[in-house]
């Protein structure tokens, strides 16, 4: 990672998997598997796995954006997993797939997935390898300005396995939505989860097969 250290404290444009528009901000930290930018309002944590390109922003763009004083203390042990652990219980925005972010709380962290509790999707299982970025909000912020009592953190309604492969096996026979329901073939009865393929029976009664590595999220509506 030494080859991009020269970009620290510079305004950069990042092309991230699944995101049409580049993310822009001041590069303030680089960890072994994650980097942090500040976009003038908030901190954005981006797993390096999904970094397709990073470039210095054009000077004219930087002048338009303006400079912002950022309070940040470098962390020698910054990592993706530690970011998730620190985000537990904080109102957070995450981006995985599609054209919109999801808001809620990191509830549990397993080996290769985490549980995200949101008002819209309730308990969402998110594959760590498919998270594109995470934005923690200020303390005491709640989703959609809801009163905290309107969105309590309930215990997970399902028992959790160590990894996503085992978790999908536990959900056999359940009605599930995969990948936020991005297509009709990702919604239906999870008939089998025999690695490396899972079988979903759609509303039309047709079996659709998917490789486990392409499962980004799972939730029960």
N, C-alpha and C positions, 0 to 999 in steps of 0.2 A: 504493500500500500504506500510505500515511500514515494512512488512516482506521482502521486497526486497531492502530496503534502504541500506543494507550492501553491495549491489553490485555496488553502486555508485562509480565512478572513477575506476572501474574494466573493463577489457576487457571481453565481453560476447558474446555468440552465441545465437541468437534468432530464434526460429522456428515460422514462420508467415504463416497464412492461405494462400493457393494458391501459395506459393513460395517453389520450390523444395529444393533449397539450403538455409542453414541458413544465416541470416544476421549477420555480425560480426563487432564489434566496441567497443569503450569505452562508457560505460553508463554514461552520464553526467547530465541527468535531468529526473525526474519522476513527471508527473502531475497526476491529478485525472483520466484522460482518455486517456493520451498519454505519451509516453516516447521518449527520444532523445538519439541517439548514434552518435559517430563520427567514421567513418571508416578509418580515416587517411587522407582523402581528403575532405569529405563533411559531413554535418549534415543530419541525417535521422530521420524523425518524424514518429513514428509508433503508430497508435491507439491501445490501450491496448485490445480492443475488439478482435483483430486478433492475439494476442500473445498466441501461443500454448505452448511454453516452453522457458525458459531462463536459461542458464547455464554459469558458468565461463568458459572462453576459456582455453584450455590447455596451460601450460607454454611455451612449444616448439612453439606453434602457435603464441603466443604473441611475442616471440623473433624473429620469422621470419617476423612478421608484423612490428616490431619496434615501438618505442614510438614517439608520435607527440605532440608538444606543441599546446594546444587548448585554444583559447580565448573564454570564455563563462561566462556570468553572470547569475547566477540562477534567475529564475522568480517564485515568490511565487504564481502567478495566471495562470501558464501555463495550457492551455486547447486546445483541438482539434479545437474548433471553432475559438479561437484566433489565432492559427497557420494559419488557412485558411485565416482569415482576414488580417494577416500580410503578407501572400504570394500574395495577390492581386497585379497584375501588375508586379510581378517578374517572370522571366523565371524559370519554375519549372518542375521537373520530378515526375510523379505519377505512382504507380503500382496498378492495379485493378484485372486483370484476364489475363489468357493466359501466354505467355512466353516472353513478352517484355513490357517495360515501355512506357509511353506516355509523350511527352514533349510539353509544352505550358504555358498558363497563367490561373490562377484562375480569372474568370471575374465577377461572381456574386455568392452570398451565400444565399441560402434560408433555410427553416426550417430543412429539412432532405436531401437536395441534393445541389450540387453546379454546376455552369457552368464552363467548362474548354474549353478554346479556343486554338486549336492546328492547325498547318499547315496541318496535315494529316486528322484529323476528323472534322475540323472546330469547330462547337459548340457541345460539348459533355456534356450531363447531367449526372452527377456522383452521385450515391447514397452514402451518407456519411457513411453508415454502411458497405459499400463494399470497401472503400479505404484501402489498405494494408499499404502503406507508401508514404511519400511525401519528396522530396529533393529540397529545394530552391537553385538556383544557385547564383553566385556572381552578384552584381548589374551591370547593363549595358550588361549582357550576353543576347544574342538573340538566338532563335532556329536555329540550324544548321549553325550558324555564318551568318545568313541572315542579310542584311541591315534592320534596323527597318522599313524603308519605304516599304519593301517588305512583311511585316507581321504586318499591322496595327491592332489595337484593334477596331473592328467594334462593333456597338451596337448589342445586341442580336436580331436575326431575328424573334424570337417568343416571345409572351408575357409570362411571367413567373408566375407560380402558387406558392402557399406557400409551398406545399409539393409534393413529387413524385407522389402520388396517383392522386392528382388533375391535375398535369402536364400531366400524361398519358391520362387522360380524355380529356384534351385539344387537344391531338394529335390524337384522333380518326379520322380515314379516311385518315391518312398520311402514306406514305411509310417510314418505320423506320428500323434502325439497332439496335438491343439490344445486350448488353454484348460484344461489339466489333465484332459482327458477328461470335462468336465462333462456331456456328453450323448453318446449313441451316434453321433450325426451328426458329432461332432468327432474321431472315431477312424477311421482307414482309410488308403487309398492316396491320396496327394496326386497327383491325375492332372494337373491344370493349375493354373498360377498366372498368369493373364493379367489384370493390373490392369484394373478394380478387383475382380474376382471370382476366388476360388479354387474348385476342384472337388475334393471328397473322395468317394471311392468307399467306402461303408461295408461292413461284413461281409456285409450282405444283397445286395451288388452294386448298390446304389442310389446314384446321384449326389446329393450334397448340395452346395449352393453357398453361399458365405459372402463378404461384403465384406471385403477385406483389413483395413480399419480396425477390424474386430471380432476380429481375431486377437490375443489377449492373450499367449499363450505357444505355443511349439512344442517338442516333443522327440521323439526316436526311442526307443521302449522297448527 
